[in-house]
Amino acid sequence: MDPIFLSEEIKKTLEEFISHISGLTNEELNTIPFAGSWTAGQVADHILKSTDGIPDSRTEQVSRPPDQQVEAIKSTFLDFTIKFQSPEFIIPATGPFETDVITSKLERIKKQNVAIALTKDLSRLCTEFDFPGFGHLTRYEWLKFIVFHTQRHIHQLKKIKHALLNQSQARAIK
């Protein structure tokens, strides 16, 4: 549980996500790429809602290894064959979204989560929220969830950008 390594992992992951978003026009950000998909803007809004800090206003000492859930979280969220239903409170808005506004908010989230990794006791168990399927998580586990969850949505953004490119090429041919 190296806080410096974790902070770099958070920074690198969110920077990759931001780079995918910042490369889109406002129109692309708000275009539905294929049936049943969120727009790239909605994916970004979902990430903003789900990674804006961690629920740690109430914590307690943990009676298990503070990283016990990390591998299970990783294997769950990086298994792209599993489809998840987003909890109501982090379902994205419909938009429209603006690339500059979303990018700015993502930069703030990145800095906030890096600061948590570097300044807080990562072994503390966060007791104000029960993570579905995992129970209470430590700060460390929450931050690792943010990394894996964001990586999952980077994968989704790549598919969205590929579909948008195909749509653009199809329009150019016509």
C-alpha atoms as an extended CHARMM CRD file, in Angstrom:
* protein
*
       174  EXT
         1         1  MET       CA              0.0000000000        0.0000000000        0.0000000000  PROA      1               0.0000000000
         2         2  ASP       CA              2.4480000000        2.5820000000       -1.2210000000  PROA      2               0.0000000000
         3         3  PRO       CA              0.6740000000        5.9810000000       -1.2700000000  PROA      3               0.0000000000
         4         4  ILE       CA              3.0980000000        7.4310000000       -3.8150000000  PROA      4               0.0000000000
         5         5  PHE       CA              2.5990000000        4.5160000000       -6.2120000000  PROA      5               0.0000000000
         6         6  LEU       CA             -1.1740000000        4.7230000000       -5.7090000000  PROA      6               0.0000000000
         7         7  SER       CA             -1.2140000000        8.4810000000       -6.3260000000  PROA      7               0.0000000000
         8         8  GLU       CA              0.7250000000        7.9710000000       -9.5710000000  PROA      8               0.0000000000
         9         9  GLU       CA             -1.6660000000        5.2060000000      -10.6110000000  PROA      9               0.0000000000
        10        10  ILE       CA             -4.6610000000        7.4810000000       -9.9880000000  PROA      10              0.0000000000
        11        11  LYS       CA             -2.9980000000       10.3440000000      -11.8510000000  PROA      11              0.0000000000
        12        12  LYS       CA             -1.9990000000        8.2030000000      -14.8520000000  PROA      12              0.0000000000
        13        13  THR       CA             -5.4350000000        6.5540000000      -15.1450000000  PROA      13              0.0000000000
        14        14  LEU       CA             -7.3900000000        9.7930000000      -14.9160000000  PROA      14              0.0000000000
        15        15  GLU       CA             -5.0020000000       11.5220000000      -17.3250000000  PROA      15              0.0000000000
        16        16  GLU       CA             -5.6390000000        8.7650000000      -19.8610000000  PROA      16              0.0000000000
        17        17  PHE       CA             -9.3960000000        9.1620000000      -19.3930000000  PROA      17              0.0000000000
        18        18  ILE       CA             -9.0890000000       12.9490000000      -19.7240000000  PROA      18              0.0000000000
        19        19  SER       CA             -7.0330000000       12.5960000000      -22.9110000000  PROA      19              0.0000000000
        20        20  HSD       CA             -9.8260000000       10.5710000000      -24.5220000000  PROA      20              0.0000000000
        21        21  ILE       CA            -12.4240000000       13.1780000000      -23.5460000000  PROA      21              0.0000000000
        22        22  SER       CA            -10.3560000000       16.2570000000      -24.3940000000  PROA      22              0.0000000000
        23        23  GLY       CA             -9.7970000000       14.9580000000      -27.9140000000  PROA      23              0.0000000000
        24        24  LEU       CA            -13.5240000000       15.1080000000      -28.6670000000  PROA      24              0.0000000000
        25        25  THR       CA            -15.5140000000       18.0080000000      -30.0220000000  PROA      25              0.0000000000
        26        26  ASN       CA            -18.6670000000       19.0210000000      -28.1520000000  PROA      26              0.0000000000
        27        27  GLU       CA            -20.6790000000       17.3800000000      -30.9240000000  PROA      27              0.0000000000
        28        28  GLU       CA            -18.7640000000       14.0920000000      -30.6210000000  PROA      28              0.0000000000
        29        29  LEU       CA            -19.0280000000       14.2400000000      -26.8220000000  PROA      29              0.0000000000
        30        30  ASN       CA            -22.8270000000       14.3200000000      -27.1410000000  PROA      30              0.0000000000
        31        31  THR       CA            -23.3200000000       11.8490000000      -30.0100000000  PROA      31              0.0000000000
        32        32  ILE       CA            -24.8030000000        8.4340000000      -29.2860000000  PROA      32              0.0000000000
        33        33  PRO       CA            -22.2900000000        6.1090000000      -30.9910000000  PROA      33              0.0000000000
        34        34  PHE       CA            -24.4960000000        3.0150000000      -31.2530000000  PROA      34              0.0000000000
        35        35  ALA       CA            -27.8110000000        1.7010000000      -29.9520000000  PROA      35              0.0000000000
        36        36  GLY       CA            -27.8940000000        1.1480000000      -26.2100000000  PROA      36              0.0000000000
        37        37  SER       CA            -24.7300000000        3.1730000000      -25.5450000000  PROA      37              0.0000000000
        38        38  TRP       CA            -24.1050000000        6.2330000000      -23.4630000000  PROA      38              0.0000000000
        39        39  THR       CA            -22.4640000000        9.1780000000      -25.1550000000  PROA      39              0.0000000000
        40        40  ALA       CA            -18.8320000000        9.9130000000      -24.2620000000  PROA      40              0.0000000000
        41        41  GLY       CA            -20.1730000000       12.8700000000      -22.2570000000  PROA      41              0.0000000000
        42        42  GLN       CA            -22.4210000000       10.5730000000      -20.2630000000  PROA      42              0.0000000000
        43        43  VAL       CA            -19.5010000000        8.2320000000      -19.5630000000  PROA      43              0.0000000000
        44        44  ALA       CA            -17.5240000000       11.2280000000      -18.3030000000  PROA      44              0.0000000000
        45        45  ASP       CA            -20.4590000000       12.4190000000      -16.1740000000  PROA      45              0.0000000000
        46        46  HSD       CA            -20.7430000000        8.9270000000      -14.6970000000  PROA      46              0.0000000000
        47        47  ILE       CA            -17.0220000000        8.9600000000      -13.8440000000  PROA      47              0.0000000000
        48        48  LEU       CA            -17.3800000000       12.3890000000      -12.2610000000  PROA      48              0.0000000000
        49        49  LYS       CA            -20.2790000000       11.2150000000      -10.1170000000  PROA      49              0.0000000000
        50        50  SER       CA            -18.6120000000        7.9600000000       -9.0880000000  PROA      50              0.0000000000
        51        51  THR       CA            -15.0800000000        9.2300000000       -8.4080000000  PROA      51              0.0000000000
        52        52  ASP       CA            -15.6860000000       12.5820000000       -6.7160000000  PROA      52              0.0000000000
        53        53  GLY       CA            -13.8600000000       11.5820000000       -3.5520000000  PROA      53              0.0000000000
        54        54  ILE       CA            -14.6260000000        8.6840000000       -1.2960000000  PROA      54              0.0000000000
        55        55  PRO       CA            -17.2500000000        8.2280000000        1.4440000000  PROA      55              0.0000000000
        56        56  ASP       CA            -14.8840000000        8.6330000000        4.3700000000  PROA      56              0.0000000000
        57        57  SER       CA            -16.5010000000       11.0820000000        6.7750000000  PROA      57              0.0000000000
        58        58  ARG       CA            -16.9010000000        8.1340000000        9.1890000000  PROA      58              0.0000000000
        59        59  THR       CA            -14.0500000000        5.6590000000        9.4610000000  PROA      59              0.0000000000
        60        60  GLU       CA            -12.8010000000        3.0490000000       11.8570000000  PROA      60              0.0000000000
        61        61  GLN       CA             -9.8420000000        0.7760000000       12.3150000000  PROA      61              0.0000000000
        62        62  VAL       CA            -10.0870000000       -2.2410000000       10.0270000000  PROA      62              0.0000000000
        63        63  SER       CA             -9.8910000000       -5.7950000000       11.4180000000  PROA      63              0.0000000000
        64        64  ARG       CA             -8.7220000000       -7.3380000000        8.1400000000  PROA      64              0.0000000000
        65        65  PRO       CA             -5.9430000000       -6.5810000000        5.6720000000  PROA      65              0.0000000000
        66        66  PRO       CA             -6.7100000000       -3.0870000000        4.2990000000  PROA      66              0.0000000000
        67        67  ASP       CA             -6.1930000000       -4.2790000000        0.7280000000  PROA      67              0.0000000000
        68        68  GLN       CA             -8.1670000000       -7.5270000000        1.0610000000  PROA      68              0.0000000000
        69        69  GLN       CA            -10.8530000000       -6.5700000000       -1.4810000000  PROA      69              0.0000000000
        70        70  VAL       CA             -8.5260000000       -5.1230000000       -4.1500000000  PROA      70              0.0000000000
        71        71  GLU       CA             -8.1140000000       -8.2570000000       -6.2800000000  PROA      71              0.0000000000
        72        72  ALA       CA            -11.8440000000       -9.0040000000       -6.1900000000  PROA      72              0.0000000000
        73        73  ILE       CA            -12.6710000000       -5.4180000000       -7.1880000000  PROA      73              0.0000000000
        74        74  LYS       CA            -10.0740000000       -5.5530000000       -9.9590000000  PROA      74              0.0000000000
        75        75  SER       CA            -11.2660000000       -8.8700000000      -11.3750000000  PROA      75              0.0000000000
        76        76  THR       CA            -14.8790000000       -7.6840000000      -11.2720000000  PROA      76              0.0000000000
        77        77  PHE       CA            -14.4440000000       -4.2540000000      -12.8500000000  PROA      77              0.0000000000
        78        78  LEU       CA            -11.8330000000       -5.2470000000      -15.4330000000  PROA      78              0.0000000000
        79        79  ASP       CA            -13.8920000000       -8.2090000000      -16.6550000000  PROA      79              0.0000000000
        80        80  PHE       CA            -15.3590000000       -6.6320000000      -19.7780000000  PROA      80              0.0000000000
        81        81  THR       CA            -17.7070000000       -9.5840000000      -20.3370000000  PROA      81              0.0000000000
        82        82  ILE       CA            -19.7600000000       -8.4720000000      -17.3130000000  PROA      82              0.0000000000
        83        83  LYS       CA            -22.4320000000       -5.8140000000      -17.8880000000  PROA      83              0.0000000000
        84        84  PHE       CA            -23.2720000000       -3.6780000000      -14.8680000000  PROA      84              0.0000000000
        85        85  GLN       CA            -26.3950000000       -1.7380000000      -14.0400000000  PROA      85              0.0000000000
        86        86  SER       CA            -25.3620000000        1.6470000000      -12.7030000000  PROA      86              0.0000000000
        87        87  PRO       CA            -26.8010000000        2.6110000000       -9.3150000000  PROA      87              0.0000000000
        88        88  GLU       CA            -29.3800000000        5.3800000000       -9.6260000000  PROA      88              0.0000000000
        89        89  PHE       CA            -27.2490000000        8.0260000000       -7.8920000000  PROA      89              0.0000000000
        90        90  ILE       CA            -24.4260000000        7.7920000000      -10.4540000000  PROA      90              0.0000000000
        91        91  ILE       CA            -26.5040000000        7.4560000000      -13.6190000000  PROA      91              0.0000000000
        92        92  PRO       CA            -25.3070000000       10.2370000000      -15.9130000000  PROA      92              0.0000000000
        93        93  ALA       CA            -27.3610000000       13.2000000000      -17.0070000000  PROA      93              0.0000000000
        94        94  THR       CA            -28.5080000000       13.2820000000      -20.6240000000  PROA      94              0.0000000000
        95        95  GLY       CA            -26.4200000000       16.3330000000      -21.5150000000  PROA      95              0.0000000000
        96        96  PRO       CA            -25.5200000000       18.2040000000      -23.5100000000  PROA      96              0.0000000000
        97        97  PHE       CA            -21.9760000000       18.3020000000      -22.1700000000  PROA      97              0.0000000000
        98        98  GLU       CA            -19.0780000000       20.5930000000      -23.0360000000  PROA      98              0.0000000000
        99        99  THR       CA            -15.6030000000       19.1380000000      -23.4820000000  PROA      99              0.0000000000
       100       100  ASP       CA            -13.8370000000       21.9990000000      -21.6630000000  PROA      100             0.0000000000
       101       101  VAL       CA            -16.2020000000       21.8840000000      -18.6790000000  PROA      101             0.0000000000
       102       102  ILE       CA            -15.9830000000       18.0940000000      -18.3250000000  PROA      102             0.0000000000
       103       103  THR       CA            -12.1890000000       18.1540000000      -18.6960000000  PROA      103             0.0000000000
       104       104  SER       CA            -11.8560000000       20.8320000000      -16.0180000000  PROA      104             0.0000000000
       105       105  LYS       CA            -14.0240000000       18.8470000000      -13.5930000000  PROA      105             0.0000000000
       106       106  LEU       CA            -12.0230000000       15.6750000000      -14.2910000000  PROA      106             0.0000000000
       107       107  GLU       CA             -8.7750000000       17.5530000000      -13.5440000000  PROA      107             0.0000000000
       108       108  ARG       CA            -10.2400000000       18.6280000000      -10.1810000000  PROA      108             0.0000000000
       109       109  ILE       CA            -11.2680000000       15.0440000000       -9.3890000000  PROA      109             0.0000000000
       110       110  LYS       CA             -7.7950000000       13.7960000000      -10.2920000000  PROA      110             0.0000000000
       111       111  LYS       CA             -6.1200000000       16.2840000000       -7.9400000000  PROA      111             0.0000000000
       112       112  GLN       CA             -8.5970000000       15.5410000000       -5.1630000000  PROA      112             0.0000000000
       113       113  ASN       CA             -8.0560000000       11.7690000000       -5.3110000000  PROA      113             0.0000000000
       114       114  VAL       CA             -4.2690000000       12.1070000000       -5.5670000000  PROA      114             0.0000000000
       115       115  ALA       CA             -4.3850000000       14.2850000000       -2.4360000000  PROA      115             0.0000000000
       116       116  ILE       CA             -6.4400000000       11.6450000000       -0.5940000000  PROA      116             0.0000000000
       117       117  ALA       CA             -3.8760000000        8.9870000000       -1.5210000000  PROA      117             0.0000000000
       118       118  LEU       CA             -0.9950000000       11.1280000000       -0.2710000000  PROA      118             0.0000000000
       119       119  THR       CA             -2.4890000000       12.6540000000        2.8780000000  PROA      119             0.0000000000
       120       120  LYS       CA             -4.9880000000       10.2720000000        4.4650000000  PROA      120             0.0000000000
       121       121  ASP       CA             -4.6230000000        7.0090000000        6.3690000000  PROA      121             0.0000000000
       122       122  LEU       CA             -5.4390000000        4.5250000000        3.6060000000  PROA      122             0.0000000000
       123       123  SER       CA             -5.9940000000        1.6460000000        6.0200000000  PROA      123             0.0000000000
       124       124  ARG       CA             -9.0970000000        3.2290000000        7.5930000000  PROA      124             0.0000000000
       125       125  LEU       CA            -12.4160000000        1.4740000000        6.8920000000  PROA      125             0.0000000000
       126       126  CYS       CA            -15.0720000000        3.8100000000        5.4620000000  PROA      126             0.0000000000
       127       127  THR       CA            -18.3210000000        2.9750000000        7.2350000000  PROA      127             0.0000000000
       128       128  GLU       CA            -20.8270000000        5.4140000000        5.7400000000  PROA      128             0.0000000000
       129       129  PHE       CA            -21.4380000000        3.4420000000        2.5390000000  PROA      129             0.0000000000
       130       130  ASP       CA            -21.7740000000       -0.2730000000        1.8670000000  PROA      130             0.0000000000
       131       131  PHE       CA            -20.2710000000       -0.9960000000       -1.5510000000  PROA      131             0.0000000000
       132       132  PRO       CA            -22.6530000000       -3.4270000000       -3.3350000000  PROA      132             0.0000000000
       133       133  GLY       CA            -21.2060000000       -6.9280000000       -3.2640000000  PROA      133             0.0000000000
       134       134  PHE       CA            -18.1500000000       -5.9230000000       -1.2270000000  PROA      134             0.0000000000
       135       135  GLY       CA            -19.4030000000       -4.2500000000        1.9540000000  PROA      135             0.0000000000
       136       136  HSD       CA            -17.3960000000       -1.4920000000        3.5770000000  PROA      136             0.0000000000
       137       137  LEU       CA            -14.1360000000       -0.6170000000        1.8740000000  PROA      137             0.0000000000
       138       138  THR       CA            -10.9660000000        0.9650000000        3.1910000000  PROA      138             0.0000000000
       139       139  ARG       CA             -9.7650000000        4.2450000000        1.7180000000  PROA      139             0.0000000000
       140       140  TYR       CA             -7.1440000000        2.2500000000       -0.1570000000  PROA      140             0.0000000000
       141       141  GLU       CA             -9.7800000000       -0.0680000000       -1.6390000000  PROA      141             0.0000000000
       142       142  TRP       CA            -11.9600000000        2.9070000000       -2.6090000000  PROA      142             0.0000000000
       143       143  LEU       CA             -9.0780000000        4.5330000000       -4.4580000000  PROA      143             0.0000000000
       144       144  LYS       CA             -8.2290000000        1.2620000000       -6.2040000000  PROA      144             0.0000000000
       145       145  PHE       CA            -11.9030000000        0.9840000000       -7.1850000000  PROA      145             0.0000000000
       146       146  ILE       CA            -11.6350000000        4.4720000000       -8.7230000000  PROA      146             0.0000000000
       147       147  VAL       CA             -8.6240000000        3.2980000000      -10.7440000000  PROA      147             0.0000000000
       148       148  PHE       CA            -10.2620000000        0.0570000000      -11.9590000000  PROA      148             0.0000000000
       149       149  HSD       CA            -13.6480000000        1.6580000000      -12.5970000000  PROA      149             0.0000000000
       150       150  THR       CA            -12.0200000000        4.4340000000      -14.6210000000  PROA      150             0.0000000000
       151       151  GLN       CA             -9.9640000000        1.8740000000      -16.5630000000  PROA      151             0.0000000000
       152       152  ARG       CA            -13.1890000000        0.0420000000      -17.3590000000  PROA      152             0.0000000000
       153       153  HSD       CA            -14.6720000000        3.2220000000      -18.7660000000  PROA      153             0.0000000000
       154       154  ILE       CA            -11.4930000000        4.0200000000      -20.7140000000  PROA      154             0.0000000000
       155       155  HSD       CA            -12.1620000000        0.7230000000      -22.4830000000  PROA      155             0.0000000000
       156       156  GLN       CA            -15.7400000000        1.9020000000      -23.1220000000  PROA      156             0.0000000000
       157       157  LEU       CA            -14.5460000000        5.2910000000      -24.4070000000  PROA      157             0.0000000000
       158       158  LYS       CA            -12.2310000000        3.5930000000      -26.8930000000  PROA      158             0.0000000000
       159       159  LYS       CA            -15.2050000000        1.6530000000      -28.2970000000  PROA      159             0.0000000000
       160       160  ILE       CA            -17.2770000000        4.8430000000      -28.4540000000  PROA      160             0.0000000000
       161       161  LYS       CA            -14.5100000000        6.7630000000      -30.2330000000  PROA      161             0.0000000000
       162       162  HSD       CA            -14.0620000000        3.9150000000      -32.7170000000  PROA      162             0.0000000000
       163       163  ALA       CA            -17.8080000000        3.9430000000      -33.4780000000  PROA      163             0.0000000000
       164       164  LEU       CA            -17.7850000000        7.7420000000      -33.8670000000  PROA      164             0.0000000000
       165       165  LEU       CA            -14.8610000000        7.4770000000      -36.2970000000  PROA      165             0.0000000000
       166       166  ASN       CA            -16.7530000000        4.8700000000      -38.3080000000  PROA      166             0.0000000000
       167       167  GLN       CA            -19.8310000000        7.1290000000      -38.3970000000  PROA      167             0.0000000000
       168       168  SER       CA            -17.6920000000       10.0330000000      -39.5580000000  PROA      168             0.0000000000
       169       169  GLN       CA            -16.0650000000        7.9660000000      -42.2960000000  PROA      169             0.0000000000
       170       170  ALA       CA            -19.4540000000        6.6620000000      -43.4360000000  PROA      170             0.0000000000
       171       171  ARG       CA            -20.7510000000       10.2470000000      -43.7130000000  PROA      171             0.0000000000
       172       172  ALA       CA            -17.6510000000       11.2480000000      -45.6900000000  PROA      172             0.0000000000
       173       173  ILE       CA            -18.2160000000        8.4320000000      -48.2020000000  PROA      173             0.0000000000
       174       174  LYS       CA            -21.8160000000        9.4950000000      -48.8530000000  PROA      174             0.0000000000
